[in-house]
Every structure is written in C-alpha cells, then in structure tokens.
Amino acid sequence: MKGKIRIPRLVKPVAAIMACQEEHLIQAVGRLSEILGEIDLQSPVFAFDQSDYYRAEMGPALLKQFFSFSVLRRPEELVRLKRRTAACERLHRSPQGGRLVNIDPGYWSDAKLVLASTKNYSHRICLGRRIFGEVTLRYHQGCLQPLEWTYPDYRSCLALDFFEKVRRTYLQQIAQIRSS
C-alpha cells in the first residue's frame, strides 16, 4: 500500500560490557539484567586488545563480553537504554574518577545491529536526547558484514559468530509472535 506508514517491529536488545576486572563486569551485568531482564545469549569473556582508546581511563588489561536479552522491545527504547547504561557507568567509578565499566547498548533488528552512542560522527544519526545510533553490522547476501566504521572487536570472528546466533534467536522469536 503506497504511502502507508509501517510500524517498526520489535527488536532484540543487546549490550557489550567492557571492564577492568571480571568482578566489575559481573556487577554491571547484574545491573543491566535489572533493566533489560533475562539474558538469553552471552559470548565468552575476551581480552579487549583491539584499541588503546580506553587504556588511560580504565587500565591496560580490559575484558569484554557481548549479551542479548530475551524480551523484545520497541526500537525507540534505545535512547532511554543508553541514558540508563550511562548512569550505570557512573556508579562504577575508580577513586580517581575514571570508569571501571563501559556499556554499549544496542539492538538486533531484521538485518542489522544498531548501537547507541553519545558521540556524533558523520555515519551516526541523532535518535534524541543527545543519543546517536549507528548501524554496526548488517546481514547481507547470506552473512553478517561489518561496515567501514565498524569497530575491530565487532569485526572479530567471536563477535560475528555471536551476533549470528542473536539473529537466529531473534528470527525464531519473531516467527513465534507471528504464529500466535
């Protein structure tokens, strides 16, 4: 139908948590679960050594882990989620004031991974309240593909395998909703 506005369907919340110690990662996961509910998939914990960007603030031996959550949500909730995860980061500060955790929330939609950021760049769009969104991975021609701005840790085999599982789980959830 020409000109009809389509309501976006529900999306699958995801997050990446980076921390300077496993204890801080576990605490942040707990807080995130309070916000988003049950975790249905999680990657192995891995060393975040693809960049020195966070080294001065968080230290040299960073750990990272990806998560997805079982309850599907509306895509516009990403702005509120990013603001809540930023508040969670502020709860985890070192005595010197630096962050002990970094949380990157996002969602999996039909054929893309969207991440939220407080930083504006040419490839990001404003979602509201000084929160920006970017497509980080896309599903195209039968596989997940990074884009030119995709961070190295999201290009890794571990990340691509994890988000492929997230995609399959999401599609099963959508199929169940349609058949109900």
N, C-alpha and C positions, 0 to 999 in steps of 0.2 A: 504494500500500500504506500503509494507515494506521499511524502510529506508527514507521515505518521512518526511521532517521537517514540523511540523504543526505550523502555526502562532497562537499565543495565541489570544483568542478573547478579546473583550473589557471587562473592569472591572468597578465596581461601586465605585467611591471614597467615603470614609467615614473619619470621624475625631472624636476624643474625645477632648473636651476642658475642662481644669480644671482652675479655677481662685479663687483668694482670695475674690473677691467681684463680685456680679452679673453684675455690671457696666463694669468690665474688661472682663467678659465672653461675654457680648453683643458686646463690641468693637472688640474682637478677632473674633467673628462670622462674623461681618461685613467685616473684612479684609479677612477672609477665603472665604467668598462668592465672593469677588472681584477676588480671584484666581481661584476658582472652579465653580463659577456660582450658580445657584438656588439650594436652599436646598429643597429636596422633603420629607424628613422624619427627625424628631428630637424627641429625648427622652425627658421625663420630666427632669428638673434640679434636681439633687440629691446631698446629702451630701457625699463627698468623705471622708469616715472614715475607710476605709479598711487597711490603712497603715499610718505610721508616716514619711515615706520617704521624703515627701516634706515639712513637718512642719517647719523645721528650716529656709528654704529659703522662703516659701510662706505664712506661718502662720497656725494656728490651725483649722480654720473653712472653709475648702475648698469646693467649689461647682464643679460639673462636669455635662457634658451633651454630648450625642452622636448625630451625624448628618450624613446624607447621602445626596449626591448631584445627581441631575438629569442627568447631562451629563456624559455618559460613556466615558472612556478613555483607552489608552493603558497601560498595567501594568508597563512598563518600566518608565512611568512618575512619579512613586512613589519616585524615588531618587530626582528629581527636586522639587517635592512637599515637601518632608521632609526638604530640604535645605531652601525652601521659608518659611515654617512654623517656622523653627528655627530663621530666620531673623525677622519674625513677633513677636516671643517671645522676641527678643532683644529690640524691640520697646516698650515693656511693662515691664519696669524695675522699681523697687522701688528706692527711693533716696539712699538706702544702696547698690543697685546693684543687688538684688535678683529678680527673675522672679515674675511677677504678674499673668502670664498665662503660662500654659503648653499645647501644642497642639500635639496630637498623630495622625498623618495621616495614612491612610491605604486604603485598598480596599477589596470589596467583589468580589470573583471570583466564579466559578461554585459551589464549595463545600467547600470554606474556606474563613476565614477572615485573611488577611495578614496586619500586622502593620510594620511601619518603625521605626528604632531606630538608634541613633548614638552610642549605646553601643553594643559591641560584646560579645556574650556568646556562649556556646557550641551548642545551638539549633538554632542559627541565621546564616544566610548566607550573605556574602557581596554582595550588589547589585551594588556597585560602589561609588566612591567619599566619602568613609568612612561612607556610609549608609548601614545598615543591615536590613534584613527582617526576620520576623518570622510568621509562621502560629500560630494564637492565638486561633481560633475556627475552627472546621471542622463540616461539615454536613455528618453524617454517620449513616446508619441504621435508617433513617427517623427522625433524630433530631440533633440539634446542640450539639456538645460535646466540652468541654474545654480539653486542654491538660495539662500535668503535670506542665508546666511552665506558664500557663495562669494566669494572674493577678486576684486577688479576685474580683475586680469590673467588670471584663469581665465574671466572672462565675455567677454573680448575676442573679436573675430572670428578673430584669429590662433589663439587657444587652442581655440576651438570647432572650427575647421577642422582643426587638428592632431589633436585628440582624436577627431574623427570618422574620420580616417584610421587612427588607432590602433585604434579599434573595428572598422573593416572588416578590418584586418590580423589582429586577434585572432580574429574570427569565421572567417576563412579558415583560420587555424592550428587552431582547434578542429575545424572540418569535416574537415581533413586527418587529425587524430588519430582522429576517429570512423570515417573510411573505411579506416583502416589495419587 
